Amino acid sequence: MPMETAKAPSSCCLPAQAGGQERRKAPRLKAGTGQARAEFISLAGGWFAMGAEDGPHPEDGEGPVREVFVDPFALAATAVTVDEFSDFVSATGYLTVAERLGSSFVFYAFCEDAARFSAPAQAPWWREVPKACWHAPDGHDKPMDGRGAHPVTHIAREDALAYCHWSGTRLPTEAEWEFAARGLLKGQPYPWGSILELDGIHRSNVWQGSFPDANSAADGYEGTAPAKAYGPQGYGFFNMTGNVWEWVADRFTRLHSPRPVRNPKGPLNGQSYVAKGGSYLCHASYCARYRTSSRQALAGNTTTGNLGFRVAARQVS
């Protein structure tokens, strides 16, 4: 069986590397045998203005602003937490991509003796750490430190889909995700309005200080925050911007129809997928991808310490 190889990193996240180990197969899972603990919020759907014209990274394809319709759906109030993902693993014995590859990427400040781990030239603040994975987010030699209520991280798209398959849920489409994140606000960059720190209050978990060398953690967290921190906002969701990037169902494209579209689902083909919302590593001087319209193209095997997911379902009463 051939080993997977690393690909060029993107600005905020990067694909997992093989770590010199052969990939092991994931167990086969029965659909709908588990149950997500998530609190779902039902949304009536409707038309909304998706995207933005002022995205800081043209390569992300946030624009043009276009009218999009989504059918009624339900979305989890929070990202899937470590404890919730642990339920899945305990029930199935599932091994994540990072576990099968033997390593994942950890932000250098969270590594003991970071210089001993390899760093990609394009994003030297990351370190490929052996045995880093969802239950050891900083590497095998560090405990979880009570992070069960934090979003699960080091999750590849395959892992998120496996959880959905087991729990009878699904990944939201990008349009559903953005509809939920925007709440009732039109054309605003944040779920609460136009100002990142409205009234001087931190409303999301993003980098505070000078990236990547100095993080004051003025918002209360140097790394991930609990999934229910800072909220709720808009329709009742937590941490739709900042904290961790979240996989959505769509493949990535920068080609959007300027005409009104109903229930877009992205292109049928492509090697990159969309992640939404930014993370605790986003900063105005660097990537500023902590907006409702923010998006990033990632390879499906990407696993890092700032990448997770939340689940969607049919509308619930």
N, C-alpha and C positions, 0 to 999 in steps of 0.2 A: 504494500500500500504506500503510495507516495506521500511524503510529508508536505504540509502546507508551507508556503513561504510568505515572508512579510511583503507588504506593499508600501508605497510611499505614504507617509503620514499626512493627514490634513491638519488644519490649524489648531483645532481644539481636542480632537481625538485621533487615534490612529489604530490601524488593524493589529490584531494579536499576531505574534510571531510563533513559529513552531517550537522554539526553545530546544531544538535538537532532539525532540522526542516524536515518535510516531503517534499519530492520532488514533485514539480508541473510539470504537463505535458507541453511539448513544443507545440506551435501551429503547425498545419499541413501547409506545404508550397507548393505552386505550382512551378513546375520546370521551370526555365528559365524565370521567370516573371520580374526579375530585370536585372540590368546591372552593371558589375564591372567597376569602374573608372580606373582600373589598366592600365598602359602602358605596353603592352606585347612586348617581344623581341622574334622573331622567330629564331629558331636554326635548322640547317640542320640535326643534329644528327650525328651518326657514331660510330665508335669504340673508346673506351678510356680505360685507365687503372684505374679501380675503387678500392678504398680501400687503405690500407697502412699496412706495416709490423711493423712499429714502434709506433703503437698506445699506448698511456700511460696507457690505461685501458683494459687489456685483456678481461674483461667481456663484453666490448662493441662490440667485434667482428669486428673490422675494417679490419682485414686481412682474407685470404691472398689477395694480389693484384691479380686481375683477369681482363681479357679482357671482356668488356661488350659493347654491341651495343644498341643504342637507336634510334628509329624512329624520324623523324622530329616532333617538338613540339614547343609550345610557352610558355614562363614563364613570370610572372609579374616581372618588374624591381625591385620592392620593396615588402616587406611584406605588407599585408593588414593593412591600417592605422586605427586609431580611427575614423577619419571622414568617411572613406569608410565603416567601419562596422556600423557606425551610420546611413548611408543611408539605409542599410539592415534592421536595427531594426525599423527605422521610417516607412519603407514600409510594414513591416510584423508584428510588435509587438512582435518579438521573444524575449524570455527570455533565457539567457545563463545558462549553468549548474551551474555556481557559483551563479547566481541570484536565481535559483530555490533551491539550497542547502542552501543559506543564508550566505555563507562565502567563502573565498578563502585565499591563502597563500601570504603574503607580507614579503619582506625582512625586518628584524628587524629594520634596520637603518632608514627606511621610516615610522615607526610607532611612534606615540606620546605615551609615556609611554609604551614601548614595553613589559614590564614585566607583564602587566595585561592580555596579550593574551597568549594562550597556544602555546607551542613549541614542535615539535616532537623530541624525544631523539636522533634520528639518524641524524638530521639536525637542530640543535638548533638556527641557524640564521634565520629560517622561523618562522612566527607567523600566526596563523589562525585568520583572522580578519573578524568580522561580516560585511556583506554588501560590502566587497571588491569585485570588479568585473570590467568589461571592462571600464565602464564609471566612476568608482571610484577606480583607481588602487591601491591607498594607504589606502583605507577604506572610509566609507560614510562621515566621518567628514572632508575630505580634497577635495578641488576642483581639477579640471583637470589641471589647470595651463597652459592652452594653448598647450596641448599635442595632438591636433588633427592630426598633421602631423607625430606623432610617431606611431610605430607599435602598433596595438591593442594587449592587453595581457589579462591574465586570461581566455584564450580560451581553452576549452576542445575539443577533437577531434570531438565530436558530433556537437559542435558549428561551427567548421570550415567546416564540411560537409554540414551543413544547409546553410551556406553562399554560398558554391559552388552550391548547389541545386537551390537556388534562382537566382544566377547570371549566371547560365549556364556554370560554370567553373568546375574545379576539383582540387584535391590535386595532385601535381607532384609525380611520383614514386621516390623512393630514388635514383635510377640510373639517372633519369632525373635531379633531384636536384643537384647531385654531378657533372654530366656532365656540367651543367650550372655554378656551382661554380668554377670549375677548369679552365674555359676559355680554352685557347689553351695550358695551361701549363701541363706537364706530371710529375707526381710524386712529386709535390710541396705541402707543407702543407697549403699554403695560396693562395688566388686568385691572389696575386701579386708576389709570389715567395717563397723563403725559409726563409726569415727573418721577424719576426713579426713587427718590427718597422723599415722598410726599410728607410735608409738615415735619421734615427731619427724621422721620421714622423709617427704619429699615423694613421693607416689605418683601424682600426676597434675599436669597443667599447667593451673593456674587462677591467677586474679589474686592477686598478693601485694602488699598495701599498701592504699591508699585509692582506690577507683574513682571517677572515671576519671582522676584527676590524678596519682597517684603509684604507680608499680609498682616494687617493690624487686627483682623477678625473683629472689626468694630460692629459687624452685624450679628455677632454672637458665635460664629462658627468658622473654623479654619478649613474644615473639610465639609462633608455632608451634614445637613441639619435633619432633625426628625421629619418624617413625611408630613406631619401636621403642624409644622412650624409656620409662622407668619400669616396665618389665614383665619378663616377662609376668605376668598375673594370672588367677586362676580357672582356666578351661579352657585358658589359654594365649594369651589375647588381649591386645593392647596398646592403651592409651589409649581404652578404651570410655567413660570419663568425662573431661571436660576436653579440651584441645588444640583440636579442631574439632568443630562440630556435624556430624552425619551424616544425610543423607537416608535415609529408609526408604520402603517401597512404599506405605504406607497413606495414604489421605486422613484428614484430622483430624476427630475427633469427641470430645465430652466425654460422650457417652452410651454407657456400657459395660454389658453385661449382667452382672448380679450372679450369674447362674447359671454353672456350669462351661461353658466353650466350647472347642471344638477348632479349631485353626488359624484364628483370626480374621484378617481381612484388611482391616478398616476399611470405611467406608461406600462405596457405589457412586458416589455423587455428592458434590460439594463442590468449593470453589475453593481450599481450603488443604490442605497436606500436612504430614506429621509429620517433624520432625527430632529426633534423639535425642542425649543425652550431654553437652551443654554445650560450653564452649570456654575458651580461655585468657583470655577477658574476663569470665568468671563469677566473682563474689565474694560472700561471705556477706552483705555489707551492701547488695548490689544485687539480683542475680537468683538466686544459689545454685542454678543449674540444672546442677550437675555430679554428679547422682545417677543411679543405674541406672534409676530410674523417671522421670527428667526427660524432658519432651517439650515441643515448641513447635510452634505452627501457623505455617506459612510459605506465602506465595504461591509458585507453582511457578517464577516467574522471579526469585526472590531470588538475588542474587549478592553475597557479601561476603568479606572476608579471613579469616573464621573459619568457613566453611561448605564441607564436602567430603562424602565418602561412602565406604563400603566395600561389597564385593560378596559375594553369596551364591551357592551352587550346590547341585545335588543332592549327597547324601552321597557322599564319595569314600573309597576304601579306604586 
